[in-house]
Amino acid sequence: MSEDGRGVSSLSWSPDGRLLAGSSSDCSRVMVWDVALGVGASLRLGLQPITCLQWSPDGGYLFAAARCGRFFLYETATWSLRSWDTPAGSAVTAAAWAPDASAVLLALSGSSQLVALYLVGQPPNLTEQLLPVTLPGVSDAQQDQPGASCIADLAWDPQGSRLAPVRPLAAAPEPANMAEAVNPKAYPLADATLTNTIMDIVQQAANYKQLKKGANEATKTLNRGISEFVVMAADTEPIEILLHLPLLAEDKNVPYVFVPSKAALGRACGVSRPVIAASVTTNEGSQLKSQIQSLKDAIEKLLI
């Protein structure tokens, strides 16, 4: 976004395409670039990072919201500024301008009620009215999730007669611990730290062509004596389709381990589909030799 290397978190074009506003989630400034001239100006808005930018449809105003629950409005003729605080310091989760630029609707975290910022007069006027807006059918949403945003996004139709709110997806409940999410037959099961190490080496092995994916391929590497270690997914259903691998690995004196997720194992293997088993294969000249040996030692400690 700028010379200091901060990333861009929000962008908004002026309607005439002349100016581009951008903000960063770790910076309290808004940068406005004149695209034709190739120059930019920095607008500082308090101390909190800016999380949302919206140019009004007529180009007369630039709306910005900060993480702390404060929001700002610039009129773009003279770049005068006004700011407001949201109720209870709630963060702005979404903003939508009316097509005629007469108002901007704001959704707040932890609330199903919107706030409407009505502008009285034409730009560069900053006289306003702040009014609460209740949306039918949304007011009782997600009451069982305190602090959650009841509205994740807003969209106004071009005529300004209809408003579409978007509710966020409810998060799936997480198990109390990793053991509850996997089959108890999946032994030994790597903990989070070891799992990260395994996934990293599996990913590198895939890049160095030292990886075989799938239960059948893992079985072949064990039978041929070219397997360094075998990784299996503990959430495989049914788990029995994998249970020949530990027996064969023990017979061949090859370390084996389970990781919690077949989807994560698939990503580490470099594919978009889940992978239930993988084998890292031998290569005497491999740059991974020392890392593989350290990991084998860690896996073998689980079996003691």
Steps between C-alpha positions, in 0.01 A plus 500: 500500500786734578873517541485334842369175348160485669238295319173635365185397687238720331471683167237732354490686167343839458203469259681693226798262521744782568584430865572174682483483879676222690556403862697244700377291791813594697508873422279796593555681172298508181694548179326673210666471162441712193538222247553725196773705668653208687511687832343426836409677821482358851198566723555416866190389689577474872716217633303186415540298175240557229296192407237631256488758220201599287482783247151646460330442162518872413865526600426773753593299810750239615392282794756324718466284811765420761543181695430678832135579414549850363398595148585800285358694208699721267328732257728494199461860377712649780587172683334616820451223754252394766512196728254307717522218753283191468286383795713314757802528271371230264703448184342576163467167315339631179397826337275579204419833340154580375508539119420873528779547760252638751594247768741223590382197695736337750493149648665461840657205675285344769183667373223418255400866485645729234604862538399742224710810445271741313658801332291816504581710195734469206881456506715647647246507783578278803181564696357162596244300691582164659204265527464131597353266239345162583478242222203260522606138538855589597452649844490166678778334298796346677394602850671185621839635387580804715736746334453345157408711203140443397563666161817434304422704187241732348395571141255765381324458165561772235154655558549524876177312572646170622778409740662156521675412828732200528521301819836337579519123504482352845832352604506124539553396861854393570574184694624545855824338399655336198441150628124547481518576128687187392463124522669349809648234272717772348814440704744660541341840441725803454431806713463846344871583507609169351219515243632836375848353466366194315297713260798722428727206415225330295462821300875524442516131409232556237713779350806270495306211344542292817133443569244235413132577562220258588476177700587278202811702412610508865461122513720463190779712651499285814514178299785635287697622803514862385283663766656736759174538693126474443237762586130412531188710558316423823165625368492237224166317480503210544838503674535128432608566141828632643569261784710262290760777464612512867540120500704507180706798618586322824600192301730717285627702801366826352361776725133588452273765643145635474410866447151636577381611156497339155417839347809657657710203390371547145601866503846408626527247215424777254156385389152642552341170601532326839785250534462217753860373490839602367852364507820703492753301299876459524755699303862478613588839353191678627530842661228386740704212645577662837146635541350161418726326752406748774132447425539120500659523845206712625245254358677202654481666842119488469517122463708442811 
